[in-house]
């Protein structure tokens, strides 16, 4: 990757990091884990709990 593009990515990463917390992420994995955790916590209330389907048993005589 060209050096100017690497620098632009690093600058963008720092700006995005500051939108979510004051500390800098120590690496890309740390950033991804934090962002996915945030995403999950924001979307969990939207998921409806699974309802168990009742099994219908037919009785034949």
C-alpha distance matrix in Angstrom:
0.0 3.8 6.4 8.4 6.6 6.5 10.0 11.0 10.4 12.4 15.0 15.5 15.9 18.5 20.3 20.6 21.8 24.5 25.7 26.8 27.9 28.1 26.6 22.9 21.7 21.3 18.4 16.9 19.9 22.3 20.9 21.2 24.7 25.9 24.8 26.2 29.3 29.7 29.3 31.9 34.3 34.2 34.8 37.3 40.3 39.6 40.2 43.9 45.4 46.2 49.9 51.7 53.6 57.2 58.3 61.4 63.9 66.6 70.0 72.2 75.8
3.8 0.0 3.8 5.5 5.4 6.4 8.8 10.0 10.8 12.6 14.5 15.6 16.7 18.8 20.3 21.3 22.6 24.9 26.3 27.8 28.8 28.6 27.3 23.7 23.2 22.9 20.5 19.3 22.6 24.6 23.0 23.7 27.2 28.0 26.9 28.7 31.7 31.8 31.5 34.3 36.5 36.2 37.1 39.7 42.5 41.9 42.7 46.4 48.1 49.1 52.8 54.8 56.6 60.3 61.5 64.6 67.2 69.9 73.3 75.5 79.2
6.4 3.8 0.0 3.8 5.4 5.0 6.2 8.6 9.9 10.6 12.3 14.2 15.3 16.7 18.5 20.0 21.0 22.9 24.8 26.3 26.9 26.3 25.0 21.4 21.3 20.9 19.0 18.4 22.0 23.5 22.0 23.3 26.7 27.1 26.3 28.5 31.2 31.2 31.4 34.3 36.2 36.0 37.2 39.8 42.5 42.2 43.2 46.9 48.5 49.8 53.5 55.6 57.7 61.3 62.7 65.8 68.5 71.3 74.7 77.0 80.7
8.4 5.5 3.8 0.0 3.8 5.5 5.1 6.2 8.7 9.9 10.6 12.3 14.2 15.5 16.6 18.4 19.9 21.5 23.1 25.1 25.9 25.4 24.6 21.2 21.5 21.7 20.0 19.3 23.0 24.2 22.1 23.5 27.0 27.0 25.9 28.3 31.0 30.5 30.6 33.8 35.5 34.9 36.2 39.1 41.5 41.1 42.4 46.2 48.0 49.5 53.1 55.4 57.4 61.1 62.7 65.7 68.5 71.2 74.7 77.1 80.8
6.6 5.4 5.4 3.8 0.0 3.8 5.4 4.9 6.2 8.6 9.8 10.5 12.2 14.3 15.3 16.4 18.1 20.1 21.3 23.1 24.3 24.3 23.5 20.1 19.9 20.4 18.2 16.8 20.4 21.9 19.7 20.6 24.2 24.4 23.0 25.2 28.1 27.7 27.5 30.6 32.6 32.0 33.0 35.9 38.4 37.8 39.0 42.8 44.6 46.0 49.6 51.8 53.8 57.5 59.0 62.0 64.8 67.5 71.0 73.3 77.0
6.5 6.4 5.0 5.5 3.8 0.0 3.8 5.4 5.2 6.2 8.7 9.9 10.5 12.5 14.4 15.4 16.4 18.6 20.3 21.6 22.4 22.3 21.0 17.4 17.0 17.0 14.9 13.9 17.6 19.0 17.2 18.4 21.9 22.2 21.3 23.6 26.3 26.2 26.4 29.2 31.1 30.9 32.2 34.8 37.5 37.2 38.2 42.0 43.6 45.0 48.7 50.8 53.0 56.6 58.1 61.3 64.0 66.8 70.2 72.6 76.3
10.0 8.8 6.2 5.1 5.4 3.8 0.0 3.8 5.4 5.1 6.2 8.6 9.8 10.7 12.4 14.3 15.3 16.9 18.9 20.6 21.1 20.4 19.5 16.1 16.5 16.9 15.5 15.2 19.0 19.7 17.7 19.5 22.8 22.6 21.8 24.5 26.9 26.4 26.9 30.0 31.5 31.2 32.8 35.5 37.9 37.9 39.2 43.0 44.7 46.4 50.0 52.4 54.6 58.3 60.0 63.1 65.9 68.8 72.3 74.8 78.4
11.0 10.0 8.6 6.2 4.9 5.4 3.8 0.0 3.8 5.5 5.1 6.1 8.6 10.0 10.7 12.3 14.1 15.7 17.0 19.1 20.2 20.0 19.6 16.5 16.9 18.0 16.6 15.5 19.2 19.9 17.3 18.8 22.3 21.8 20.4 23.2 25.7 24.9 25.1 28.4 29.8 29.1 30.7 33.6 35.8 35.5 37.1 40.8 42.8 44.5 48.1 50.6 52.7 56.4 58.2 61.3 64.2 67.0 70.5 73.0 76.7
10.4 10.8 9.9 8.7 6.2 5.2 5.4 3.8 0.0 3.8 5.5 5.1 6.1 8.6 9.9 10.4 12.0 14.3 15.5 17.0 18.3 18.5 17.8 14.5 14.2 15.4 13.5 11.9 15.6 16.5 13.9 15.2 18.7 18.5 17.2 19.7 22.4 21.8 21.9 25.1 26.8 26.3 27.7 30.5 32.9 32.7 34.0 37.7 39.6 41.2 44.8 47.2 49.4 53.0 54.8 57.9 60.7 63.6 67.0 69.6 73.2
12.4 12.6 10.6 9.9 8.6 6.2 5.1 5.5 3.8 0.0 3.8 5.4 5.0 6.3 8.7 9.9 10.4 12.5 14.5 15.8 16.3 16.0 14.9 11.5 11.7 12.6 11.3 10.9 14.7 14.9 12.7 14.9 18.1 17.6 16.9 19.8 22.0 21.5 22.3 25.3 26.6 26.5 28.3 30.8 33.3 33.4 34.8 38.5 40.2 41.9 45.6 48.0 50.4 54.0 55.8 59.1 61.9 64.9 68.3 70.9 74.5
15.0 14.5 12.3 10.6 9.8 8.7 6.2 5.1 5.5 3.8 0.0 3.8 5.5 5.2 6.3 8.8 9.9 11.0 12.9 15.0 15.6 15.0 14.7 11.9 13.0 14.7 14.1 13.7 17.4 17.1 14.5 16.8 19.9 18.7 17.8 21.0 23.0 21.9 22.8 26.1 27.0 26.5 28.5 31.3 33.4 33.5 35.3 39.0 40.9 42.9 46.5 49.1 51.5 55.1 57.1 60.3 63.3 66.2 69.6 72.3 76.0
15.5 15.6 14.2 12.3 10.5 9.9 8.6 6.1 5.1 5.4 3.8 0.0 3.8 5.4 5.1 6.2 8.5 10.0 10.9 13.1 14.5 14.8 15.0 12.4 12.9 15.2 14.2 12.9 16.3 16.2 13.0 14.8 18.0 16.8 15.2 18.4 20.6 19.3 19.7 23.2 24.3 23.4 25.3 28.2 30.3 30.2 32.0 35.7 37.7 39.7 43.3 45.9 48.3 51.9 53.9 57.0 60.0 62.9 66.4 69.0 72.7
15.9 16.7 15.3 14.2 12.2 10.5 9.8 8.6 6.1 5.0 5.5 3.8 0.0 3.8 5.5 5.2 6.0 8.7 10.0 11.1 12.2 12.8 12.3 9.4 9.3 11.6 10.6 9.4 12.7 12.4 9.3 11.4 14.6 13.5 12.4 15.6 17.6 16.7 17.6 20.7 21.9 21.6 23.5 26.1 28.4 28.6 30.1 33.9 35.6 37.6 41.2 43.7 46.2 49.8 51.8 55.0 58.0 61.0 64.3 67.1 70.7
18.5 18.8 16.7 15.5 14.3 12.5 10.7 10.0 8.6 6.3 5.2 5.4 3.8 0.0 3.8 5.5 5.0 6.3 8.9 10.3 10.4 10.0 9.7 7.2 8.6 11.1 11.4 11.4 14.6 13.3 10.7 13.6 16.1 14.4 13.9 17.4 18.8 17.6 19.1 22.3 22.8 22.6 25.0 27.4 29.5 30.1 31.8 35.5 37.2 39.4 43.1 45.7 48.3 51.8 54.0 57.2 60.2 63.3 66.6 69.5 73.0
20.3 20.3 18.5 16.6 15.3 14.4 12.4 10.7 9.9 8.7 6.3 5.1 5.5 3.8 0.0 3.8 5.5 5.3 6.7 9.4 10.4 10.3 11.4 9.8 11.5 14.5 14.7 14.1 17.1 15.8 12.6 15.0 17.5 15.4 14.2 17.8 19.2 17.3 18.5 22.0 22.3 21.5 24.0 26.7 28.4 28.8 30.9 34.6 36.6 38.9 42.5 45.3 47.8 51.4 53.7 56.8 59.9 62.9 66.3 69.1 72.7
20.6 21.3 20.0 18.4 16.4 15.4 14.3 12.3 10.4 9.9 8.8 6.2 5.2 5.5 3.8 0.0 3.8 5.4 5.2 7.0 9.1 10.5 11.4 9.9 10.5 13.8 13.6 12.4 14.8 13.6 10.0 11.9 14.5 12.3 10.6 14.2 15.8 13.8 14.8 18.3 18.8 18.0 20.3 23.1 24.9 25.2 27.2 30.9 32.9 35.2 38.7 41.5 44.0 47.6 49.9 53.0 56.1 59.1 62.5 65.3 68.9
21.8 22.6 21.0 19.9 18.1 16.4 15.3 14.1 12.0 10.4 9.9 8.5 6.0 5.0 5.5 3.8 0.0 3.8 5.4 5.5 6.3 7.5 7.7 6.4 7.1 10.7 11.2 10.8 12.9 11.0 7.9 10.7 12.6 10.2 9.7 13.4 14.3 12.8 14.7 17.7 17.9 17.8 20.5 22.7 24.7 25.5 27.3 31.0 32.6 35.0 38.6 41.2 44.0 47.5 49.8 53.0 56.0 59.1 62.4 65.4 68.9
24.5 24.9 22.9 21.5 20.1 18.6 16.9 15.7 14.3 12.5 11.0 10.0 8.7 6.3 5.3 5.4 3.8 0.0 3.8 5.4 5.2 5.4 7.3 7.5 9.6 13.1 14.3 14.5 16.5 14.1 11.4 14.3 15.7 12.8 12.4 16.2 16.6 14.5 16.6 19.7 19.2 18.9 21.9 24.2 25.6 26.7 28.9 32.4 34.1 36.8 40.3 43.1 45.9 49.3 51.8 55.0 58.1 61.2 64.5 67.5 71.0
25.7 26.3 24.8 23.1 21.3 20.3 18.9 17.0 15.5 14.5 12.9 10.9 10.0 8.9 6.7 5.2 5.4 3.8 0.0 3.8 6.1 7.9 10.3 10.7 12.0 15.7 16.4 15.8 17.5 15.3 12.1 14.2 15.6 12.5 11.2 14.9 15.3 12.6 14.3 17.6 17.0 16.0 19.1 21.7 22.8 23.6 26.0 29.6 31.6 34.3 37.7 40.7 43.4 46.8 49.4 52.4 55.6 58.7 62.0 65.0 68.5
26.8 27.8 26.3 25.1 23.1 21.6 20.6 19.1 17.0 15.8 15.0 13.1 11.1 10.3 9.4 7.0 5.5 5.4 3.8 0.0 3.8 7.2 8.9 9.8 10.3 14.1 15.0 14.4 15.4 12.8 10.0 12.0 12.7 9.2 8.5 12.1 12.0 9.4 11.8 14.7 14.0 13.6 16.8 18.9 20.3 21.5 23.7 27.2 28.9 31.6 35.0 37.9 40.8 44.1 46.7 49.9 53.0 56.1 59.4 62.5 65.9
27.9 28.8 26.9 25.9 24.3 22.4 21.1 20.2 18.3 16.3 15.6 14.5 12.2 10.4 10.4 9.1 6.3 5.2 6.1 3.8 0.0 3.8 5.6 7.7 9.0 12.6 14.4 14.8 15.7 12.5 10.6 13.4 13.5 10.0 10.7 14.2 13.5 11.5 14.5 16.9 15.8 16.1 19.5 21.2 22.5 24.2 26.2 29.6 30.9 33.8 37.2 39.9 43.0 46.2 48.8 52.1 55.1 58.3 61.5 64.6 68.1
28.1 28.6 26.3 25.4 24.3 22.3 20.4 20.0 18.5 16.0 15.0 14.8 12.8 10.0 10.3 10.5 7.5 5.4 7.9 7.2 3.8 0.0 3.8 6.6 9.4 12.4 14.9 16.1 17.4 14.2 12.7 16.0 16.3 13.1 14.1 17.7 17.0 15.3 18.3 20.7 19.5 19.9 23.3 24.9 26.2 28.0 30.0 33.4 34.6 37.5 40.9 43.6 46.7 49.9 52.5 55.8 58.8 62.1 65.2 68.3 71.7
26.6 27.3 25.0 24.6 23.5 21.0 19.5 19.6 17.8 14.9 14.7 15.0 12.3 9.7 11.4 11.4 7.7 7.3 10.3 8.9 5.6 3.8 0.0 3.8 6.4 8.9 11.8 13.6 14.8 11.5 10.8 14.4 14.5 11.8 13.6 17.0 16.4 15.5 18.6 20.7 20.0 20.9 24.0 25.4 27.2 29.0 30.6 34.0 35.0 37.6 41.1 43.6 46.7 49.9 52.3 55.7 58.6 61.9 65.0 68.1 71.5
22.9 23.7 21.4 21.2 20.1 17.4 16.1 16.5 14.5 11.5 11.9 12.4 9.4 7.2 9.8 9.9 6.4 7.5 10.7 9.8 7.7 6.6 3.8 0.0 3.8 6.3 8.7 10.6 12.5 9.8 8.9 12.6 13.5 11.5 13.0 16.4 16.5 16.1 18.7 21.0 20.9 21.8 24.6 26.1 28.3 29.7 31.2 34.7 35.7 38.1 41.7 44.1 47.1 50.4 52.6 56.0 58.8 62.1 65.3 68.3 71.7
21.7 23.2 21.3 21.5 19.9 17.0 16.5 16.9 14.2 11.7 13.0 12.9 9.3 8.6 11.5 10.5 7.1 9.6 12.0 10.3 9.0 9.4 6.4 3.8 0.0 3.8 5.5 7.3 8.7 6.0 5.6 9.4 10.2 8.9 10.8 13.7 14.1 14.3 16.7 18.7 19.2 20.4 22.8 24.2 26.7 28.1 29.1 32.6 33.5 35.6 39.3 41.5 44.5 47.8 49.8 53.3 56.0 59.3 62.4 65.4 68.8
21.3 22.9 20.9 21.7 20.4 17.0 16.9 18.0 15.4 12.6 14.7 15.2 11.6 11.1 14.5 13.8 10.7 13.1 15.7 14.1 12.6 12.4 8.9 6.3 3.8 0.0 3.8 7.2 8.4 6.3 7.7 11.0 11.5 11.3 13.5 15.9 16.2 17.2 19.5 21.1 21.8 23.4 25.5 26.6 29.4 30.8 31.5 35.0 35.5 37.5 41.1 43.1 46.1 49.3 51.2 54.7 57.3 60.6 63.7 66.6 70.0
18.4 20.5 19.0 20.0 18.2 14.9 15.5 16.6 13.5 11.3 14.1 14.2 10.6 11.4 14.7 13.6 11.2 14.3 16.4 15.0 14.4 14.9 11.8 8.7 5.5 3.8 0.0 3.8 5.5 5.4 6.5 8.9 10.2 11.0 12.6 14.6 15.7 16.9 18.6 20.2 21.6 23.1 24.7 26.0 29.0 30.0 30.5 34.0 34.7 36.3 40.0 41.9 44.7 48.0 49.7 53.2 55.7 59.0 62.1 64.9 68.3
16.9 19.3 18.4 19.3 16.8 13.9 15.2 15.5 11.9 10.9 13.7 12.9 9.4 11.4 14.1 12.4 10.8 14.5 15.8 14.4 14.8 16.1 13.6 10.6 7.3 7.2 3.8 0.0 3.8 5.4 5.1 6.2 8.6 9.9 10.6 12.2 14.1 15.4 16.3 18.1 20.0 21.2 22.4 24.0 27.1 27.7 28.1 31.7 32.5 34.0 37.7 39.6 42.3 45.7 47.3 50.8 53.3 56.5 59.7 62.4 65.9
19.9 22.6 22.0 23.0 20.4 17.6 19.0 19.2 15.6 14.7 17.4 16.3 12.7 14.6 17.1 14.8 12.9 16.5 17.5 15.4 15.7 17.4 14.8 12.5 8.7 8.4 5.5 3.8 0.0 3.8 5.4 5.1 6.1 8.5 9.9 10.5 12.1 14.1 15.2 16.2 18.2 19.9 20.9 21.9 25.3 26.1 26.1 29.6 30.0 31.3 35.1 36.8 39.5 42.8 44.4 47.9 50.4 53.6 56.7 59.4 62.9
22.3 24.6 23.5 24.2 21.9 19.0 19.7 19.9 16.5 14.9 17.1 16.2 12.4 13.3 15.8 13.6 11.0 14.1 15.3 12.8 12.5 14.2 11.5 9.8 6.0 6.3 5.4 5.4 3.8 0.0 3.8 5.5 5.3 6.2 8.7 10.1 10.6 12.4 14.3 15.4 16.6 18.5 20.1 21.0 24.1 25.4 25.7 29.1 29.6 31.3 35.0 36.9 39.8 43.1 44.9 48.5 51.0 54.3 57.4 60.3 63.7
20.9 23.0 22.0 22.1 19.7 17.2 17.7 17.3 13.9 12.7 14.5 13.0 9.3 10.7 12.6 10.0 7.9 11.4 12.1 10.0 10.6 12.7 10.8 8.9 5.6 7.7 6.5 5.1 5.4 3.8 0.0 3.8 5.6 5.2 6.2 8.6 9.9 10.7 12.2 14.2 15.5 16.7 18.4 19.9 22.8 23.8 24.5 28.1 29.0 30.9 34.6 36.8 39.6 43.0 44.9 48.4 51.1 54.3 57.5 60.4 63.9
21.2 23.7 23.3 23.5 20.6 18.4 19.5 18.8 15.2 14.9 16.8 14.8 11.4 13.6 15.0 11.9 10.7 14.3 14.2 12.0 13.4 16.0 14.4 12.6 9.4 11.0 8.9 6.2 5.1 5.5 3.8 0.0 3.8 5.4 5.2 6.0 8.4 9.8 10.3 12.0 14.1 15.3 16.3 17.8 21.0 21.6 22.0 25.5 26.5 28.0 31.8 33.8 36.5 40.0 41.8 45.2 47.9 51.0 54.3 57.0 60.6
24.7 27.2 26.7 27.0 24.2 21.9 22.8 22.3 18.7 18.1 19.9 18.0 14.6 16.1 17.5 14.5 12.6 15.7 15.6 12.7 13.5 16.3 14.5 13.5 10.2 11.5 10.2 8.6 6.1 5.3 5.6 3.8 0.0 3.8 5.6 5.3 6.0 8.6 9.8 10.4 12.2 14.2 15.3 16.1 19.4 20.5 20.6 24.0 24.4 26.1 29.8 31.8 34.7 38.0 39.9 43.4 46.0 49.3 52.4 55.3 58.7
25.9 28.0 27.1 27.0 24.4 22.2 22.6 21.8 18.5 17.6 18.7 16.8 13.5 14.4 15.4 12.3 10.2 12.8 12.5 9.2 10.0 13.1 11.8 11.5 8.9 11.3 11.0 9.9 8.5 6.2 5.2 5.4 3.8 0.0 3.8 5.6 5.1 6.2 8.6 9.9 10.6 12.4 14.4 15.4 18.2 19.6 20.3 23.8 24.6 26.7 30.3 32.6 35.6 38.9 41.1 44.5 47.3 50.6 53.7 56.7 60.2
24.8 26.9 26.3 25.9 23.0 21.3 21.8 20.4 17.2 16.9 17.8 15.2 12.4 13.9 14.2 10.6 9.7 12.4 11.2 8.5 10.7 14.1 13.6 13.0 10.8 13.5 12.6 10.6 9.9 8.7 6.2 5.2 5.6 3.8 0.0 3.8 5.4 5.0 6.1 8.6 9.9 10.6 12.3 14.2 16.9 17.7 18.7 22.3 23.6 25.7 29.4 31.8 34.6 38.1 40.2 43.5 46.5 49.6 52.9 55.8 59.4
26.2 28.7 28.5 28.3 25.2 23.6 24.5 23.2 19.7 19.8 21.0 18.4 15.6 17.4 17.8 14.2 13.4 16.2 14.9 12.1 14.2 17.7 17.0 16.4 13.7 15.9 14.6 12.2 10.5 10.1 8.6 6.0 5.3 5.6 3.8 0.0 3.8 5.3 4.9 6.0 8.5 9.8 10.4 11.8 15.1 15.7 16.0 19.6 20.7 22.5 26.2 28.5 31.2 34.7 36.7 40.0 42.9 46.1 49.3 52.2 55.8
29.3 31.7 31.2 31.0 28.1 26.3 26.9 25.7 22.4 22.0 23.0 20.6 17.6 18.8 19.2 15.8 14.3 16.6 15.3 12.0 13.5 17.0 16.4 16.5 14.1 16.2 15.7 14.1 12.1 10.6 9.9 8.4 6.0 5.1 5.4 3.8 0.0 3.8 5.4 5.1 6.2 8.6 10.0 10.4 13.5 15.0 15.4 18.8 19.4 21.6 25.2 27.6 30.6 33.9 36.1 39.5 42.4 45.7 48.8 51.9 55.3
29.7 31.8 31.2 30.5 27.7 26.2 26.4 24.9 21.8 21.5 21.9 19.3 16.7 17.6 17.3 13.8 12.8 14.5 12.6 9.4 11.5 15.3 15.5 16.1 14.3 17.2 16.9 15.4 14.1 12.4 10.7 9.8 8.6 6.2 5.0 5.3 3.8 0.0 3.8 5.4 5.2 6.2 8.7 10.1 12.4 13.8 15.2 18.6 19.9 22.5 26.0 28.7 31.6 35.0 37.4 40.7 43.7 46.9 50.1 53.2 56.7
29.3 31.5 31.4 30.6 27.5 26.4 26.9 25.1 21.9 22.3 22.8 19.7 17.6 19.1 18.5 14.8 14.7 16.6 14.3 11.8 14.5 18.3 18.6 18.7 16.7 19.5 18.6 16.3 15.2 14.3 12.2 10.3 9.8 8.6 6.1 4.9 5.4 3.8 0.0 3.8 5.5 5.2 6.2 8.6 11.2 11.6 12.8 16.5 18.2 20.4 24.0 26.8 29.4 32.9 35.3 38.4 41.5 44.6 47.9 50.9 54.5
31.9 34.3 34.3 33.8 30.6 29.2 30.0 28.4 25.1 25.3 26.1 23.2 20.7 22.3 22.0 18.3 17.7 19.7 17.6 14.7 16.9 20.7 20.7 21.0 18.7 21.1 20.2 18.1 16.2 15.4 14.2 12.0 10.4 9.9 8.6 6.0 5.1 5.4 3.8 0.0 3.8 5.4 5.2 5.8 9.2 10.1 10.4 13.9 15.1 17.3 20.9 23.5 26.4 29.8 32.1 35.4 38.4 41.6 44.8 47.9 51.4
34.3 36.5 36.2 35.5 32.6 31.1 31.5 29.8 26.8 26.6 27.0 24.3 21.9 22.8 22.3 18.8 17.9 19.2 17.0 14.0 15.8 19.5 20.0 20.9 19.2 21.8 21.6 20.0 18.2 16.6 15.5 14.1 12.2 10.6 9.9 8.5 6.2 5.2 5.5 3.8 0.0 3.8 5.6 5.5 7.7 9.8 10.9 14.1 15.1 18.0 21.3 24.2 27.2 30.4 33.1 36.3 39.4 42.6 45.8 49.0 52.3
34.2 36.2 36.0 34.9 32.0 30.9 31.2 29.1 26.3 26.5 26.5 23.4 21.6 22.6 21.5 18.0 17.8 18.9 16.0 13.6 16.1 19.9 20.9 21.8 20.4 23.4 23.1 21.2 19.9 18.5 16.7 15.3 14.2 12.4 10.6 9.8 8.6 6.2 5.2 5.4 3.8 0.0 3.8 5.9 6.9 8.1 10.3 13.6 15.6 18.6 21.7 24.9 27.6 31.0 33.8 36.7 40.0 43.1 46.3 49.5 52.9
34.8 37.1 37.2 36.2 33.0 32.2 32.8 30.7 27.7 28.3 28.5 25.3 23.5 25.0 24.0 20.3 20.5 21.9 19.1 16.8 19.5 23.3 24.0 24.6 22.8 25.5 24.7 22.4 20.9 20.1 18.4 16.3 15.3 14.4 12.3 10.4 10.0 8.7 6.2 5.2 5.6 3.8 0.0 3.8 5.6 5.4 7.0 10.6 12.8 15.4 18.7 21.9 24.4 27.8 30.5 33.4 36.7 39.7 43.1 46.1 49.6
37.3 39.7 39.8 39.1 35.9 34.8 35.5 33.6 30.5 30.8 31.3 28.2 26.1 27.4 26.7 23.1 22.7 24.2 21.7 18.9 21.2 24.9 25.4 26.1 24.2 26.6 26.0 24.0 21.9 21.0 19.9 17.8 16.1 15.4 14.2 11.8 10.4 10.1 8.6 5.8 5.5 5.9 3.8 0.0 3.8 5.3 5.5 8.6 9.9 12.8 16.1 19.1 22.0 25.3 28.0 31.1 34.3 37.4 40.6 43.8 47.2
40.3 42.5 42.5 41.5 38.4 37.5 37.9 35.8 32.9 33.3 33.4 30.3 28.4 29.5 28.4 24.9 24.7 25.6 22.8 20.3 22.5 26.2 27.2 28.3 26.7 29.4 29.0 27.1 25.3 24.1 22.8 21.0 19.4 18.2 16.9 15.1 13.5 12.4 11.2 9.2 7.7 6.9 5.6 3.8 0.0 3.8 5.5 7.6 9.5 13.0 15.7 19.1 21.8 24.9 28.0 30.8 34.2 37.2 40.4 43.6 47.0
39.6 41.9 42.2 41.1 37.8 37.2 37.9 35.5 32.7 33.4 33.5 30.2 28.6 30.1 28.8 25.2 25.5 26.7 23.6 21.5 24.2 28.0 29.0 29.7 28.1 30.8 30.0 27.7 26.1 25.4 23.8 21.6 20.5 19.6 17.7 15.7 15.0 13.8 11.6 10.1 9.8 8.1 5.4 5.3 3.8 0.0 3.8 6.4 9.5 12.3 15.0 18.5 20.8 24.1 27.1 29.7 33.2 36.0 39.3 42.4 45.9
40.2 42.7 43.2 42.4 39.0 38.2 39.2 37.1 34.0 34.8 35.3 32.0 30.1 31.8 30.9 27.2 27.3 28.9 26.0 23.7 26.2 30.0 30.6 31.2 29.1 31.5 30.5 28.1 26.1 25.7 24.5 22.0 20.6 20.3 18.7 16.0 15.4 15.2 12.8 10.4 10.9 10.3 7.0 5.5 5.5 3.8 0.0 3.8 6.4 8.8 11.9 15.2 17.6 21.0 23.8 26.6 30.0 32.9 36.2 39.3 42.8
43.9 46.4 46.9 46.2 42.8 42.0 43.0 40.8 37.7 38.5 39.0 35.7 33.9 35.5 34.6 30.9 31.0 32.4 29.6 27.2 29.6 33.4 34.0 34.7 32.6 35.0 34.0 31.7 29.6 29.1 28.1 25.5 24.0 23.8 22.3 19.6 18.8 18.6 16.5 13.9 14.1 13.6 10.6 8.6 7.6 6.4 3.8 0.0 3.8 6.3 8.6 12.2 14.5 17.8 20.8 23.4 26.9 29.8 33.0 36.2 39.6
45.4 48.1 48.5 48.0 44.6 43.6 44.7 42.8 39.6 40.2 40.9 37.7 35.6 37.2 36.6 32.9 32.6 34.1 31.6 28.9 30.9 34.6 35.0 35.7 33.5 35.5 34.7 32.5 30.0 29.6 29.0 26.5 24.4 24.6 23.6 20.7 19.4 19.9 18.2 15.1 15.1 15.6 12.8 9.9 9.5 9.5 6.4 3.8 0.0 3.8 6.3 9.5 12.5 15.5 18.5 21.5 24.7 27.9 31.0 34.3 37.6
46.2 49.1 49.8 49.5 46.0 45.0 46.4 44.5 41.2 41.9 42.9 39.7 37.6 39.4 38.9 35.2 35.0 36.8 34.3 31.6 33.8 37.5 37.6 38.1 35.6 37.5 36.3 34.0 31.3 31.3 30.9 28.0 26.1 26.7 25.7 22.5 21.6 22.5 20.4 17.3 18.0 18.6 15.4 12.8 13.0 12.3 8.8 6.3 3.8 0.0 3.7 6.4 9.2 12.5 15.2 18.3 21.5 24.7 27.8 31.0 34.4
49.9 52.8 53.5 53.1 49.6 48.7 50.0 48.1 44.8 45.6 46.5 43.3 41.2 43.1 42.5 38.7 38.6 40.3 37.7 35.0 37.2 40.9 41.1 41.7 39.3 41.1 40.0 37.7 35.1 35.0 34.6 31.8 29.8 30.3 29.4 26.2 25.2 26.0 24.0 20.9 21.3 21.7 18.7 16.1 15.7 15.0 11.9 8.6 6.3 3.7 0.0 3.8 6.3 9.3 12.4 15.2 18.5 21.6 24.7 28.0 31.3
51.7 54.8 55.6 55.4 51.8 50.8 52.4 50.6 47.2 48.0 49.1 45.9 43.7 45.7 45.3 41.5 41.2 43.1 40.7 37.9 39.9 43.6 43.6 44.1 41.5 43.1 41.9 39.6 36.8 36.9 36.8 33.8 31.8 32.6 31.8 28.5 27.6 28.7 26.8 23.5 24.2 24.9 21.9 19.1 19.1 18.5 15.2 12.2 9.5 6.4 3.8 0.0 3.8 6.4 9.1 12.4 15.3 18.7 21.6 25.0 28.2
53.6 56.6 57.7 57.4 53.8 53.0 54.6 52.7 49.4 50.4 51.5 48.3 46.2 48.3 47.8 44.0 44.0 45.9 43.4 40.8 43.0 46.7 46.7 47.1 44.5 46.1 44.7 42.3 39.5 39.8 39.6 36.5 34.7 35.6 34.6 31.2 30.6 31.6 29.4 26.4 27.2 27.6 24.4 22.0 21.8 20.8 17.6 14.5 12.5 9.2 6.3 3.8 0.0 3.8 6.3 9.1 12.4 15.5 18.7 21.8 25.3
57.2 60.3 61.3 61.1 57.5 56.6 58.3 56.4 53.0 54.0 55.1 51.9 49.8 51.8 51.4 47.6 47.5 49.3 46.8 44.1 46.2 49.9 49.9 50.4 47.8 49.3 48.0 45.7 42.8 43.1 43.0 40.0 38.0 38.9 38.1 34.7 33.9 35.0 32.9 29.8 30.4 31.0 27.8 25.3 24.9 24.1 21.0 17.8 15.5 12.5 9.3 6.4 3.8 0.0 3.7 6.2 9.4 12.5 15.5 18.8 22.1
58.3 61.5 62.7 62.7 59.0 58.1 60.0 58.2 54.8 55.8 57.1 53.9 51.8 54.0 53.7 49.9 49.8 51.8 49.4 46.7 48.8 52.5 52.3 52.6 49.8 51.2 49.7 47.3 44.4 44.9 44.9 41.8 39.9 41.1 40.2 36.7 36.1 37.4 35.3 32.1 33.1 33.8 30.5 28.0 28.0 27.1 23.8 20.8 18.5 15.2 12.4 9.1 6.3 3.7 0.0 3.8 6.3 9.7 12.7 15.9 19.3
61.4 64.6 65.8 65.7 62.0 61.3 63.1 61.3 57.9 59.1 60.3 57.0 55.0 57.2 56.8 53.0 53.0 55.0 52.4 49.9 52.1 55.8 55.7 56.0 53.3 54.7 53.2 50.8 47.9 48.5 48.4 45.2 43.4 44.5 43.5 40.0 39.5 40.7 38.4 35.4 36.3 36.7 33.4 31.1 30.8 29.7 26.6 23.4 21.5 18.3 15.2 12.4 9.1 6.2 3.8 0.0 3.8 6.4 9.6 12.8 16.2
63.9 67.2 68.5 68.5 64.8 64.0 65.9 64.2 60.7 61.9 63.3 60.0 58.0 60.2 59.9 56.1 56.0 58.1 55.6 53.0 55.1 58.8 58.6 58.8 56.0 57.3 55.7 53.3 50.4 51.0 51.1 47.9 46.0 47.3 46.5 42.9 42.4 43.7 41.5 38.4 39.4 40.0 36.7 34.3 34.2 33.2 30.0 26.9 24.7 21.5 18.5 15.3 12.4 9.4 6.3 3.8 0.0 3.8 6.4 9.7 13.0
66.6 69.9 71.3 71.2 67.5 66.8 68.8 67.0 63.6 64.9 66.2 62.9 61.0 63.3 62.9 59.1 59.1 61.2 58.7 56.1 58.3 62.1 61.9 62.1 59.3 60.6 59.0 56.5 53.6 54.3 54.3 51.0 49.3 50.6 49.6 46.1 45.7 46.9 44.6 41.6 42.6 43.1 39.7 37.4 37.2 36.0 32.9 29.8 27.9 24.7 21.6 18.7 15.5 12.5 9.7 6.4 3.8 0.0 3.8 6.4 9.9
70.0 73.3 74.7 74.7 71.0 70.2 72.3 70.5 67.0 68.3 69.6 66.4 64.3 66.6 66.3 62.5 62.4 64.5 62.0 59.4 61.5 65.2 65.0 65.3 62.4 63.7 62.1 59.7 56.7 57.4 57.5 54.3 52.4 53.7 52.9 49.3 48.8 50.1 47.9 44.8 45.8 46.3 43.1 40.6 40.4 39.3 36.2 33.0 31.0 27.8 24.7 21.6 18.7 15.5 12.7 9.6 6.4 3.8 0.0 3.8 6.6
72.2 75.5 77.0 77.1 73.3 72.6 74.8 73.0 69.6 70.9 72.3 69.0 67.1 69.5 69.1 65.3 65.4 67.5 65.0 62.5 64.6 68.3 68.1 68.3 65.4 66.6 64.9 62.4 59.4 60.3 60.4 57.0 55.3 56.7 55.8 52.2 51.9 53.2 50.9 47.9 49.0 49.5 46.1 43.8 43.6 42.4 39.3 36.2 34.3 31.0 28.0 25.0 21.8 18.8 15.9 12.8 9.7 6.4 3.8 0.0 3.8
75.8 79.2 80.7 80.8 77.0 76.3 78.4 76.7 73.2 74.5 76.0 72.7 70.7 73.0 72.7 68.9 68.9 71.0 68.5 65.9 68.1 71.7 71.5 71.7 68.8 70.0 68.3 65.9 62.9 63.7 63.9 60.6 58.7 60.2 59.4 55.8 55.3 56.7 54.5 51.4 52.3 52.9 49.6 47.2 47.0 45.9 42.8 39.6 37.6 34.4 31.3 28.2 25.3 22.1 19.3 16.2 13.0 9.9 6.6 3.8 0.0
